[in-house]
C-alpha cells in the first residue's frame, strides 16, 4: 500500500475492520437485518478514497457477506431473518455503490475541467490577475509573476494598487469604483498611456483589458495585462524615423524645387546670349564665305554647329524642368484621342519612314493630357528613329492591372542591351554617337519623369537586333 497516502490507508483498514466486525456480529447474534446495515457505512467510507475500484470491491464483498449472513446467522423468534430484509440490505449496498461511483465520476470530470482551465490560465502569454469586490488579488498566473517580479504568495490578498505607480493610484481607485458599478468587457485606460510597477520599483508600459464574472462569493474582475515595452520602443523608433523621413522628404522637395527653378532660370537666361553667339557666327559665316582659308571656314562652321547644339540642349533642359514646374492639373483623358494627337505631331516622320502603327483600344484615365501626348510621342519617335533597314513597325497596347493600367510600346528596331536598363533613363545619356542617331539624350529621361508624376513606373525588355518593348504604368486612383 506504498502508493496510498496515510489517510487512505487509515480509511481502508477502517473499512476492513468494520466489514469483519459486521460479519462476525451478523453470524453471532440473531439480530436479522440490523446485523447487515453497517455494510452500507463501509461503502460510504470509500467515498473518501481516490478511485472507484475500492467502492466496487467493497460493494461486491459486502453483498456476498450479506447473503452468507442469511445462511449463517442464528434464528431468533423475536427478530427473525426474513429473506426480504436481506434483499433490502443488498439493494441499499448497490444503491450506495451507484451513488458513490456517479459522484466520483462527476467529481473527476469537474476536477479535469478545473485542471484544464488552470492549465490555460497558467499558460496564458498575458498576465492574468483576478480581484474580488474589495479589489484584493485572488489569483494570478505565472506570467504575472514574471512581469512584476513577485511570487504568488506575495501578491495574494494584496490590493491591486500595489502594482500601480503612486502617481496613478488615486485616479485608479476612482476608475475602479466606477467599473464595479457598471462592469463590462473593455480595454482599460482608453486614450491614456498605462504604466505598471514591478517589485524593484521599475515602471513599464502596459496594455490592460478588463472582464468580469460572478460566483456565489460575489463579483470578480479579471485583468489581462500585456507588457508593451518592445512595441512602444518600436513605435517611438518608427515615429522618430518617420519624422526624419518627413524632414528629409521636405528637404528633398525643396531641393528639387530649387533645382528645377534653377534649371528653368539658367536655361531661360542662357537663351539670349547663346542666340546672339549663334546669330553672329552665322552672320560671320555668310559675310566672309570664300574669303577665308579652309581652316577659318571650318572653325566658323564648328562654332555655328556648337551654338545650335547648345541651343537644342538648353531647350531640352528647359522642357525637362517644365515637367514639374509648368505641369497642368490632372483631368479625365481619352488615351485614344491622345495617341491620335501624338501621331499627328509625328506625321512627317511617319510619312518619311513609311512606319506601320498598330493601336489597340486604350482606356480613359485621369492624367496630364499634354504630358501623356509627349510621353507617347517620345516613345513612338524613338521606336521609328532607332530602326533597322526594314520598315519600322510599332504597336501600342494597354492592359488593366489591379491598381494601374500598363501600356506597352513595341517596335522591331535595333534593340537595346539590357545592361543599360538604368542608364537609358538618365538625362543626357546616349548609347550612340550623334552622327549615328541625332538627339540630346533627354527624351527617355523626360518619359521617366512624366510617368513618375503619374505614380507609375517605366522599364523595357529588349534583345539587340530584335526590337524593344517599353512598358509604363499609370495609376488608376489618381484624382
C-alpha positions in Angstrom: 0.0 0.0 0.0 3.0 2.2 -0.6 1.2 4.2 -3.3 -1.6 5.3 -0.8 -1.5 8.3 1.5 -1.7 7.9 5.2 -5.3 9.0 5.2 -6.2 6.4 2.5 -4.6 3.6 4.5 -6.5 4.5 7.6 -9.8 4.5 5.6 -9.0 1.1 4.0 -8.1 -0.5 7.3 -11.1 1.0 9.0 -13.4 -0.4 6.2 -11.9 -3.8 6.5 -12.2 -3.9 10.3 -15.8 -2.6 10.1 -16.6 -5.3 7.5 -15.2 -8.1 9.6 -16.9 -6.7 12.7 -20.2 -6.5 11.0 -19.9 -10.0 9.5 -18.9 -11.5 12.9 -21.7 -9.7 14.7 -24.2 -10.8 12.0 -23.4 -14.5 12.3 -23.0 -14.5 16.1 -26.2 -12.8 17.2 -29.7 -13.3 15.8 -30.3 -9.6 15.0 -31.5 -10.1 11.5 -31.3 -7.1 9.2 -29.7 -4.9 11.9 -26.6 -7.1 11.6 -26.1 -6.2 7.9 -27.0 -2.5 7.9 -23.3 -1.4 8.9 -22.2 -2.7 5.5 -23.7 0.5 4.0 -21.4 2.5 6.2 -18.4 0.6 4.7 -19.5 1.6 1.2 -19.8 5.2 2.3 -16.3 5.2 3.6 -14.9 4.5 0.1 -16.3 7.9 -0.9 -13.0 9.3 0.5 -10.7 7.0 -1.4 -9.2 8.2 -4.8 -10.9 5.9 -7.3 -14.0 3.7 -7.9 -12.3 0.3 -7.6 -12.4 0.4 -3.8 -16.2 1.2 -3.9 -16.9 -1.7 -6.3 -14.8 -4.2 -4.4 -16.4 -3.1 -1.1 -19.9 -3.4 -2.7 -19.3 -6.9 -4.0 -17.7 -8.1 -0.8 -20.4 -6.7 1.5 -23.2 -8.1 -0.8 -21.6 -11.5 -0.6 -21.3 -11.3 3.1 -24.9 -10.2 3.5 -26.0 -13.4 1.6 -23.6 -15.5 3.7 -25.0 -14.0 6.8 -28.5 -15.0 5.7 -27.4 -18.7 5.9 -25.0 -18.5 8.8 -26.9 -16.2 11.2 -28.8 -18.0 14.2 -32.5 -17.9 14.1 -34.3 -15.7 16.5 -38.0 -15.8 17.0 -38.2 -12.1 18.1 -36.2 -10.5 15.3 -36.3 -13.3 12.6 -34.2 -13.2 9.4 -36.7 -12.9 6.6 -35.1 -13.1 3.1 -36.8 -9.9 2.0 -34.8 -8.0 4.7 -31.5 -9.3 3.2 -32.6 -8.3 -0.3 -33.3 -4.8 1.0 -29.8 -4.6 2.5 -28.2 -5.7 -0.8 -30.3 -3.0 -2.6 -29.1 -0.4 -0.2 -25.4 -1.5 -0.7 -25.7 -1.3 -4.5 -27.6 2.0 -4.3 -24.7 3.4 -2.2 -22.2 1.9 -4.7 -24.0 3.5 -7.6 -24.3 6.9 -5.9 -20.6 7.0 -5.0 -19.4 5.8 -8.4 -21.5 8.5 -10.1 -20.4 11.1 -7.6 -16.7 10.3 -8.1 -17.1 10.3 -11.8 -18.7 13.8 -11.8 -16.0 15.0 -9.4 -13.3 13.6 -11.7 -14.8 15.4 -14.7 -15.1 18.6 -12.7 -11.5 18.2 -11.5 -10.3 17.6 -15.0 -12.2 20.7 -16.2 -10.6 22.7 -13.4 -7.2 21.4 -14.3 -7.7 22.3 -18.0 -8.8 25.8 -17.0 -5.9 26.1 -14.6 -3.5 25.0 -17.3 -4.9 27.5 -19.7 -4.8 30.2 -17.0 -1.2 29.4 -16.3 -0.1 29.1 -19.9 -1.6 32.4 -21.0 1.0 34.7 -22.6 -0.7 37.6 -20.9 -0.5 38.4 -17.2 -3.9 37.4 -15.6 -5.0 38.9 -12.3 -8.4 38.1 -10.7 -9.6 40.5 -8.0 -12.6 40.4 -5.7 -15.2 43.0 -4.9 -12.8 44.7 -2.5 -10.1 45.0 -5.1 -7.9 42.3 -3.4 -5.9 39.9 -5.6 -7.5 36.4 -5.5 -5.5 34.7 -8.3 -2.6 35.4 -10.6 -0.8 33.3 -13.2 2.8 32.5 -13.9 3.2 35.3 -16.5 2.1 37.8 -13.8 4.9 36.6 -11.6 7.4 37.1 -14.4 6.0 40.6 -15.3 6.1 42.0 -11.8 8.8 40.0 -10.1 6.6 39.0 -7.2 5.8 35.4 -6.1 2.2 34.2 -5.9 2.3 34.3 -2.1 3.5 37.9 -2.1 0.6 39.2 -4.2 -2.4 37.2 -3.0 -4.9 39.2 -0.9 -3.0 42.4 -1.6 -4.8 45.5 -3.2 -4.4 45.7 -7.0 -3.0 49.2 -6.4 0.3 47.5 -5.3 1.1 47.1 -9.0 0.3 50.7 -10.0 2.7 53.6 -9.8 2.0 56.1 -7.0 1.0 58.9 -9.3 -1.8 56.9 -10.7 -3.2 55.2 -7.6 -5.8 57.9 -6.6 -7.2 58.1 -10.1 -7.2 54.3 -10.4 -9.3 53.9 -7.2 -11.9 56.1 -8.6 -11.9 54.3 -12.0 -12.2 51.0 -10.2 -15.3 52.1 -8.3 -16.9 53.3 -11.5 -16.1 50.0 -13.2 -17.6 47.9 -10.3 -20.8 49.9 -10.6 -21.2 49.0 -14.3 -18.8 46.2 -15.2 -18.3 45.4 -18.9 -15.7 43.9 -21.2 -13.5 46.7 -22.5 -9.9 47.9 -22.7 -8.7 49.8 -19.7 -7.5 53.4 -19.9 -8.8 54.2 -23.4 -6.9 57.2 -24.7 -4.4 57.1 -21.9 -0.9 55.6 -21.5 -0.9 53.0 -18.8 2.1 52.0 -16.7 2.7 49.3 -14.1 5.4 49.0 -11.4 7.5 45.9 -10.6 8.7 44.7 -7.3 12.0 46.5 -7.9 10.0 49.7 -8.4 10.8 50.0 -12.1 7.9 51.1 -14.3 6.9 49.6 -17.7 4.2 50.4 -20.2 1.2 48.0 -20.3 -2.0 47.4 -22.2 -4.8 46.2 -20.0 -8.2 44.7 -20.8 -10.9 44.0 -18.3 -13.7 41.4 -17.9 -15.8 40.1 -15.1 -17.6 37.1 -13.8 -19.9 36.4 -10.9 -19.9 33.4 -8.4 -21.7 32.7 -5.1 -18.9 34.7 -3.5 -19.7 37.8 -5.5 -18.3 39.8 -8.4 -14.7 39.1 -9.6 -12.7 41.2 -12.1 -10.2 39.6 -14.4 -7.4 41.9 -15.8 -5.4 40.9 -18.9 -2.0 42.6 -18.8 0.4 42.8 -21.7 3.9 44.3 -21.5 4.2 46.6 -24.5 7.7 47.9 -23.8 9.1 46.4 -27.1 6.1 47.7 -29.0 6.3 51.2 -27.6 10.1 51.2 -28.3 9.4 50.2 -31.9 6.6 52.8 -32.2 8.9 55.5 -30.8 11.7 54.5 -33.2 9.2 54.4 -36.1 7.9 57.8 -35.0 11.4 59.2 -35.0 12.2 57.6 -38.3 9.0 58.9 -39.8 9.9 62.4 -38.5 13.4 62.2 -40.0 11.9 60.9 -43.3 9.4 63.7 -43.4 12.2 66.2 -42.8 14.3 64.5 -45.5 11.4 64.5 -47.9 10.7 68.1 -47.3 14.4 69.0 -47.8 14.4 66.9 -51.0 11.2 68.5 -52.2 12.7 71.9 -51.5 16.0 71.0 -53.1 14.2 69.6 -56.2 12.1 72.7 -56.4 15.2 74.9 -56.2 17.0 72.7 -58.7 14.1 72.8 -61.1 13.8 76.6 -60.7 17.5 76.9 -61.2 17.4 74.8 -64.4 14.5 76.8 -65.7 16.1 80.2 -64.9 19.5 79.1 -66.1 18.2 77.7 -69.4 15.9 80.7 -69.9 18.7 83.2 -69.2 21.2 81.4 -71.4 18.9 81.6 -74.4 19.6 85.3 -75.2 23.4 85.3 -75.1 23.5 82.0 -76.9 21.1 83.3 -79.6 23.4 86.3 -80.0 26.5 84.0 -80.4 24.7 81.8 -82.9 23.4 84.8 -84.9 26.8 86.5 -85.2 28.6 83.3 -86.1 26.1 82.6 -88.8 26.5 86.3 -90.0 30.2 85.8 -89.9 29.9 82.7 -92.0 27.7 84.4 -94.6 29.8 87.6 -94.9 33.2 86.0 -95.1 32.2 82.9 -97.1 35.0 82.1 -99.5 37.1 85.0 -98.2 38.9 83.0 -95.6 41.0 79.9 -95.8 39.6 76.4 -95.3 40.6 76.3 -91.6 38.8 79.5 -90.8 35.7 78.3 -92.6 35.8 75.0 -90.6 36.3 76.9 -87.3 33.2 79.1 -88.1 31.2 76.0 -89.1 32.2 74.3 -85.8 31.2 77.4 -83.8 27.8 77.6 -85.6 27.2 73.9 -85.1 28.2 74.1 -81.4 25.9 77.0 -80.8 23.0 75.3 -82.4 23.6 72.1 -80.4 23.9 74.2 -77.2 20.6 75.9 -78.0 19.0 72.5 -78.6 20.3 71.2 -75.2 19.1 74.3 -73.4 15.6 74.0 -75.0 15.5 70.3 -73.9 16.6 71.2 -70.4 14.0 73.8 -70.2 11.4 71.4 -71.4 12.6 68.8 -68.9 12.3 71.3 -66.0 8.8 72.2 -67.0 7.6 68.6 -66.4 7.2 69.6 -62.8 7.3 73.4 -62.8 4.8 74.0 -65.6 2.7 70.9 -65.2 -1.0 71.1 -65.7 -3.7 69.7 -63.4 -4.9 66.1 -64.0 -8.1 65.6 -65.9 -10.1 62.8 -67.5 -8.3 61.8 -70.7 -9.3 59.5 -73.5 -5.9 57.9 -74.4 -7.3 57.0 -77.9 -7.6 60.8 -78.6 -4.2 61.4 -77.0 -2.3 58.9 -79.2 -4.1 60.4 -82.3 -2.6 63.8 -81.4 0.8 62.3 -80.8 0.7 60.6 -84.2 -0.4 63.9 -85.8 2.7 65.6 -84.3 4.8 62.8 -85.9 3.1 62.9 -89.3 6.1 64.0 -91.3 8.3 61.3 -89.6 5.7 58.6 -90.3 5.5 59.5 -94.0 9.3 59.6 -94.4 9.8 56.2 -92.7 6.6 54.5 -94.1 6.2 53.3 -90.5 3.3 50.9 -89.7 1.5 51.8 -86.5 -0.9 49.4 -84.7 -3.0 50.8 -81.9 -5.2 48.7 -79.6 -8.3 50.3 -77.9 -7.0 52.4 -75.0 -8.7 53.4 -71.7 -9.9 56.7 -70.2 -7.8 57.8 -67.2 -7.1 60.8 -65.0 -3.8 62.3 -66.3 -2.0 65.4 -67.6 -3.1 65.3 -71.2 -0.1 67.4 -72.5 2.4 65.3 -70.8 0.9 62.0 -71.9 1.0 63.2 -75.5 4.6 64.0 -75.0 5.3 60.6 -73.4 3.7 58.6 -76.2 5.2 60.8 -78.9 8.7 60.3 -77.5 8.4 56.5 -77.3 6.9 56.2 -80.8 9.5 58.6 -82.2 12.3 56.5 -80.7 10.8 53.3 -82.0 10.9 54.8 -85.5 14.2 56.6 -85.1 16.2 53.5 -84.0 15.0 51.4 -86.9 16.8 48.7 -88.9 16.9 48.7 -92.6 13.4 47.3 -92.9 10.1 49.2 -92.5 9.5 50.1 -88.8 6.5 48.5 -87.1 5.2 49.9 -83.9 2.3 48.7 -81.7 0.7 50.3 -78.7 -1.3 48.2 -76.3 -2.8 48.6 -72.8 -3.6 46.0 -70.1 -5.6 46.6 -66.9 -3.9 45.7 -63.6 -5.3 45.8 -60.0 -4.4 49.4 -59.3 -3.0 50.7 -62.6 -3.0 50.4 -66.4 0.1 49.0 -68.1 0.9 50.4 -71.5 3.3 48.8 -74.0 5.1 50.4 -77.0 6.7 47.6 -79.1 9.0 48.1 -82.1 11.1 45.9 -84.5 14.1 48.2 -84.3 17.8 47.7 -83.4 17.1 46.7 -79.8 18.9 47.7 -76.6 21.4 45.9 -74.4 19.5 45.1 -71.1 22.7 46.2 -69.3 21.5 49.8 -70.0 18.3 49.4 -68.1 19.1 52.2 -65.6 21.4 54.4 -67.7 19.0 54.8 -70.6 16.5 56.8 -68.4 19.2 59.2 -67.1 19.3 62.8 -68.5 21.7 63.4 -71.4 22.8 59.7 -71.5 23.3 58.4 -75.1 24.1 54.9 -76.3 25.0 56.0 -79.8 27.0 58.9 -81.4 25.2 61.9 -82.8 26.5 61.0 -86.2 24.6 57.7 -86.0 21.5 58.9 -84.3 21.0 62.7 -83.6 19.4 63.9 -80.4 20.3 65.2 -76.9 19.6 62.1 -74.9 16.8 63.7 -72.8 13.7 62.0 -74.3 13.6 58.9 -72.2 14.6 60.9 -69.0 11.6 63.1 -69.7 9.4 60.0 -70.2 10.5 58.6 -66.8 9.7 61.9 -65.1 6.3 62.1 -66.6 5.5 58.5 -65.7 6.6 59.0 -62.1 4.4 62.1 -61.8 1.5 59.8 -62.6 2.6 57.4 -59.8 3.9 54.9 -62.3 7.0 53.0 -63.4 8.7 52.7 -66.7 11.1 49.9 -68.0 11.9 48.0 -71.1 12.6 44.5 -72.4 14.8 44.1 -75.4 17.2 41.9 -77.4 19.7 43.5 -79.6 18.7 43.3 -83.3 15.2 42.1 -82.4 13.3 45.1 -81.3 12.3 46.6 -77.9 9.2 46.8 -75.8 8.8 49.8 -73.5 6.4 49.4 -70.6 4.9 52.1 -68.4 2.1 52.2 -65.8 -0.4 54.9 -65.0 -2.1 54.8 -61.5 -5.9 54.3 -61.8 -6.6 56.1 -58.5 -5.2 59.5 -59.4 -7.5 62.3 -58.6 
